Amino acid sequence: MAGIVLRNVSKTYPSRDTDMAAVSGLDLDIHDNQFVTLLGPSGCGKTTTLRLIAGYLTPDTGTISVNGKVVSSSDGVIPPEDRCMGMVFQNYAVWPHKTVYENVVFGLKLRKVPADEARKRVDHALDLVNLTGLKKRYPSELSGGQQQRVALARSLIVEPSILLLDEPLSNLDAKLRERMRTELKQLQRRTGITFIYVTHDQAEALALSDQIAVIHGGRLQQYGTPREVYGRPANRVVADFMGLVNLVHGRVLGVVGGRATVSLLNDTRLDLPAPQGSAAGDPIEIAIRPENINLQKPVPGSSVLAMVSERIFLGNLTEYCATLASGEVLRVQTHPQEIFNVGDQVAVNVDASQCTIFQRT
């Protein structure tokens, strides 16, 4: 098992115009036996962070420690092959001219493991990834998911304490990706290995992770459980990136005891945790998830009215666009049996307990 600590880690790439900071002042604590996902858009620094942890890159500043031992600093790095880490790449990187057995056993041959023991360990690794009975096949005879499992088995067979995975499911079709997510999570539980996983797919991160590190612009924006990151985003960047969200403008009416009374949507009033330093009159923005808005037929006294301007049936839910008198459009998700028609007038109700408030500059 292995705990990983990154302290003030930075990495800058030289450019013709100006040096580009891929990672800036990153602090991160990854505990033993966790599935941790580095999540963010393309170019945010997540793969650079993974390669820094692996030892393929030298940080410009800061340190990376494993179990209290510094393995990377600006003074140098312990080579990848001496870190007891496995790496699974986006393109699988399996050898097409070698059988499944030959691909998986490769690391043991380098370590001069006796043949009998190597065979036992290959059989065990293939069993872990559900490839029993396929060791004589070549990659061309396997599906994309099976090739990905070969890459996993090859990394696991050397018994790493940390497994690094760089967008390993991005080349698979949607159904296979979903099945492989389940298999990866089960594999992590069975082995007890620390998994560090890179993806830009929010649904993948939410489904797999014990902890999610949201990275944007080379900086850590939030580190927490999937429920925390989705339901209580630390800032506007996280709220906007983590799935669908309505960002609604409002104003603080008053602050008492760490709670703010805010006005939004035709003077609708909500009571929310106050952002640090907020005061009456401050402009704010409220993040409201589509599933936390309820549509109803209008009744006398309904405070917020909207018109249904779009309806999209998605099978397990229906998504509506509700246009307010101000012209602002809210995206709303409901149970598919709650049916409204385009052009209907509806009352809009917001679950304040599930909203997050940010200061607006």
C-alpha positions in Angstrom: 0.0 0.0 0.0 1.2 3.5 -0.6 0.3 7.1 0.4 1.3 9.9 -2.0 1.9 13.5 -1.0 2.5 16.3 -3.5 3.7 19.6 -2.0 4.0 22.9 -4.1 4.6 20.9 -7.3 5.0 23.0 -10.4 5.9 22.1 -14.0 6.4 24.6 -16.8 6.9 23.8 -20.5 8.9 26.2 -22.6 7.1 27.9 -25.5 8.0 30.1 -28.4 5.9 32.9 -27.1 5.9 32.4 -23.3 6.5 29.6 -20.9 3.4 27.7 -20.1 2.7 26.5 -16.6 1.1 23.1 -16.9 1.0 22.6 -13.1 1.2 25.4 -10.6 1.8 25.0 -6.8 -0.1 21.7 -6.6 -0.7 20.3 -3.1 -2.4 16.8 -2.9 -2.7 14.0 -0.4 -3.6 10.6 -1.7 -4.2 7.9 1.0 -3.6 4.2 0.8 -6.1 1.9 -0.9 -8.1 4.7 -2.6 -9.4 5.3 -6.1 -8.4 8.9 -6.8 -9.3 10.6 -10.1 -7.6 13.6 -11.6 -10.4 15.3 -13.5 -10.4 18.3 -15.8 -10.7 19.6 -19.3 -8.0 19.0 -22.0 -4.8 20.9 -21.3 -5.6 21.5 -17.6 -2.5 19.6 -16.3 -3.9 16.3 -15.1 -1.8 14.1 -17.4 1.3 16.2 -16.5 0.5 15.5 -12.8 0.2 11.8 -13.5 3.6 11.7 -15.3 5.2 13.7 -12.5 3.9 11.1 -10.0 5.2 8.3 -12.3 8.7 9.8 -12.5 8.6 10.5 -16.3 8.9 14.3 -15.6 11.0 16.3 -13.1 9.1 19.0 -11.2 10.4 22.6 -11.4 9.5 23.1 -7.8 8.1 21.1 -4.9 8.4 17.5 -3.9 6.5 14.2 -4.4 6.7 11.6 -1.6 5.6 8.0 -1.4 5.2 6.6 2.2 7.3 9.5 3.5 10.1 9.0 1.0 10.8 11.8 -1.5 10.8 10.3 -4.9 10.7 13.5 -7.0 12.1 17.0 -6.5 13.7 19.7 -8.7 17.0 18.1 -7.8 16.1 14.8 -9.5 13.7 11.8 -9.6 13.8 8.2 -8.8 13.3 6.4 -12.2 9.9 5.0 -13.0 11.1 1.4 -12.9 12.3 1.8 -9.3 9.0 3.3 -7.9 6.9 0.1 -7.6 4.2 1.7 -9.8 2.3 0.3 -12.7 1.2 2.5 -15.7 -1.8 1.9 -18.1 -1.8 4.1 -21.1 -4.7 5.4 -23.2 -3.7 3.4 -26.3 -3.1 0.1 -24.3 0.4 -0.3 -25.6 0.2 -4.1 -26.0 2.6 -5.8 -28.4 0.6 -7.0 -31.4 3.2 -9.8 -32.2 3.0 -11.3 -28.7 0.3 -13.5 -27.2 -1.7 -12.4 -24.2 0.7 -14.6 -22.1 3.8 -13.1 -23.6 2.5 -9.5 -23.1 1.6 -10.1 -19.5 4.7 -12.1 -18.5 7.1 -9.5 -19.9 7.7 -7.6 -16.7 8.5 -10.8 -14.8 11.0 -11.9 -17.4 12.8 -8.6 -16.9 12.9 -9.4 -13.2 14.2 -12.9 -13.9 11.3 -14.6 -12.1 11.5 -18.4 -12.4 9.3 -19.8 -15.1 7.0 -21.9 -12.8 6.3 -18.9 -10.6 5.8 -16.7 -13.6 3.2 -19.0 -15.0 1.3 -19.0 -11.7 1.4 -15.2 -11.5 0.2 -14.8 -15.1 -2.7 -17.1 -14.4 -3.6 -15.2 -11.3 -3.3 -11.8 -13.1 -5.5 -13.0 -16.0 -8.1 -14.3 -13.5 -8.1 -10.9 -11.8 -9.1 -9.2 -15.0 -11.4 -11.9 -16.3 -9.2 -13.2 -19.1 -8.8 -16.8 -18.0 -8.4 -19.1 -21.0 -7.3 -16.4 -23.4 -3.5 -16.4 -22.8 -2.7 -18.0 -26.3 -4.6 -15.3 -28.2 -3.0 -12.4 -30.0 -4.3 -8.8 -29.5 -5.8 -8.8 -33.0 -8.1 -11.7 -31.8 -9.3 -9.6 -28.8 -11.9 -6.9 -28.4 -10.9 -3.4 -27.3 -12.0 -4.1 -23.7 -10.0 -7.4 -23.6 -6.9 -5.5 -24.9 -7.4 -3.0 -22.1 -7.5 -5.9 -19.6 -4.3 -7.3 -21.0 -2.6 -3.9 -20.3 -4.1 -4.0 -16.8 -2.8 -7.5 -16.1 0.6 -6.6 -17.4 0.8 -3.7 -14.9 -0.7 -5.7 -12.0 1.6 -8.8 -12.4 4.6 -6.9 -11.1 2.7 -6.2 -7.9 2.8 -2.4 -7.9 1.6 -0.5 -4.8 0.3 2.2 -7.1 -1.5 1.9 -10.4 -1.5 5.0 -12.7 -4.2 5.0 -15.5 -4.1 7.7 -18.2 -7.6 7.9 -19.8 -7.6 4.1 -20.3 -11.3 3.8 -21.4 -11.4 6.7 -23.9 -11.0 4.4 -27.0 -13.9 2.2 -26.0 -17.6 2.5 -27.1 -20.1 3.8 -24.5 -21.5 0.4 -23.3 -18.0 -1.1 -23.0 -16.8 1.9 -21.1 -19.6 1.6 -18.6 -18.9 -2.1 -18.1 -15.1 -1.5 -17.7 -15.8 1.2 -15.1 -17.5 -1.4 -12.9 -14.6 -3.9 -13.5 -12.0 -1.3 -12.7 -13.7 -0.4 -9.4 -14.1 -4.0 -8.4 -10.5 -4.7 -9.4 -9.3 -1.9 -7.1 -11.3 -3.3 -4.2 -10.0 -6.8 -4.8 -6.3 -5.8 -5.0 -6.2 -3.0 -2.4 -3.9 -1.1 -4.7 -4.0 2.7 -4.8 -5.4 3.8 -8.2 -4.7 7.2 -9.7 -6.9 7.7 -12.7 -6.9 10.6 -15.3 -10.1 11.5 -17.2 -12.0 14.5 -18.6 -15.3 12.5 -18.2 -17.2 13.8 -15.2 -19.6 10.8 -15.2 -16.6 8.4 -15.2 -15.0 10.3 -12.3 -18.2 10.2 -10.2 -18.8 6.5 -10.9 -15.3 5.3 -10.0 -13.7 7.6 -7.4 -13.3 7.6 -3.7 -11.8 11.1 -4.1 -11.8 13.5 -7.1 -9.2 16.2 -7.7 -10.7 18.8 -10.0 -7.9 20.6 -11.9 -8.3 23.6 -14.1 -5.5 25.9 -15.5 -2.8 23.8 -13.8 -4.3 24.4 -10.4 -6.2 22.3 -8.0 -9.7 23.7 -7.7 -11.3 21.2 -5.3 -10.4 17.8 -3.7 -13.2 15.8 -2.2 -15.6 12.9 -2.5 -17.8 12.7 -5.6 -20.8 13.8 -3.6 -18.9 16.8 -2.2 -17.5 17.9 -5.6 -20.8 17.6 -7.4 -23.2 18.8 -4.6 -21.0 21.4 -2.9 -18.6 22.8 -5.6 -15.8 25.0 -4.1 -16.1 27.7 -6.8 -17.8 28.6 -10.1 -15.2 26.7 -12.2 -16.0 23.4 -10.4 -19.8 24.0 -10.5 -19.7 24.7 -14.2 -17.5 21.8 -15.1 -19.2 19.1 -13.0 -22.2 18.3 -15.1 -25.2 20.5 -16.0 -25.8 23.5 -13.8 -27.8 26.7 -13.9 -25.8 29.7 -12.8 -28.3 32.3 -11.8 -27.5 35.9 -10.8 -28.9 37.3 -7.6 -28.1 39.7 -4.7 -27.5 39.4 -1.0 -30.2 41.0 1.1 -28.6 40.3 4.5 -26.2 38.2 6.4 -26.8 36.8 9.9 -24.8 34.1 11.7 -23.0 32.8 8.6 -26.3 32.6 6.6 -27.2 34.8 3.7 -30.7 35.8 2.5 -30.5 36.2 -1.2 -32.9 37.4 -3.9 -33.1 35.9 -7.3 -35.6 34.9 -10.0 -38.2 37.7 -9.8 -37.4 38.3 -6.1 -37.5 34.7 -5.0 -35.7 34.5 -1.6 -33.5 31.7 -0.5 -31.5 31.2 2.7 -28.0 29.8 2.0 -24.5 29.6 3.6 -22.9 33.0 3.1 -19.7 33.2 1.1 -16.8 34.5 3.2 -16.8 38.3 3.4 -20.2 38.8 1.8 -22.5 41.6 2.8 -25.9 43.1 2.0 -26.0 44.4 -1.5 -23.3 42.1 -2.9 -24.0 40.6 -6.3 -23.9 36.8 -6.2 -24.3 33.8 -8.5 -26.2 30.7 -7.4 -25.4 27.2 -8.8 -28.7 25.2 -9.2 -28.5 21.7 -10.6 -31.4 20.8 -13.0 -32.6 18.0 -10.8 -33.1 20.4 -7.9 -35.7 22.5 -9.7 -39.3 21.4 -9.5 -41.9 22.3 -12.1 -45.6 22.5 -11.3 -48.8 23.7 -12.8 -49.3 27.4 -11.7 -51.6 28.1 -8.7 -52.6 31.4 -7.3 -49.7 33.0 -5.5 -46.9 31.2 -7.5 -43.9 33.5 -7.2 -41.8 32.3 -10.2 -43.5 31.6 -13.5 -41.9 30.4 -16.7 -42.9 29.0 -20.1 -41.7 25.6 -21.3 -39.7 26.4 -24.4 -38.2 22.9 -25.0 -38.8 19.3 -23.9 -36.2 16.5 -24.5 -37.0 12.9 -23.6 -33.9 11.1 -22.4 -35.4 7.8 -21.3 -34.8 7.7 -17.6 -35.6 11.4 -17.3 -37.1 14.4 -19.3 -35.2 17.6 -19.6 -37.0 20.9 -20.0 -36.0 24.4 -20.8 -38.1 26.8 -18.8 -37.9 30.4 -20.0 -38.6 33.2 -17.4 -40.2 36.5 -18.1 -36.7 38.1 -17.9 -35.6 35.8 -20.8 -33.4 33.7 -18.6 -33.6 30.0 -19.4 -33.4 27.3 -16.7 -32.6 23.7 -17.5 -34.8 21.3 -15.5 -34.7 17.5 -15.2 -37.7 15.6 -14.0 -39.1 12.0 -13.8 -40.3 11.0 -17.3 -43.8 10.6 -16.0 -44.0 14.3 -15.1 -45.1 15.7 -18.4 -45.4 19.3 -19.5 -45.9 20.5 -23.1 -43.9 23.2 -25.0 -45.8 26.4 -24.4 -47.1 25.5 -21.0 -46.9 28.0 -18.2 -45.3 26.5 -15.1 -44.4 27.4 -11.6 -40.7 27.0 -10.7 -39.6 25.9 -7.3 -35.9 25.6 -6.2 -34.6 23.4 -3.5 -32.4 25.9 -1.6 -30.8 23.1 0.5 -29.0 21.8 -2.7 -27.8 25.2 -4.0 -24.4 26.7 -3.8 -23.7 30.5 -3.7 -20.7 32.3 -5.1 -19.6 35.9 -5.0 -20.0 37.6 -8.4 -17.3 40.0 -9.6 
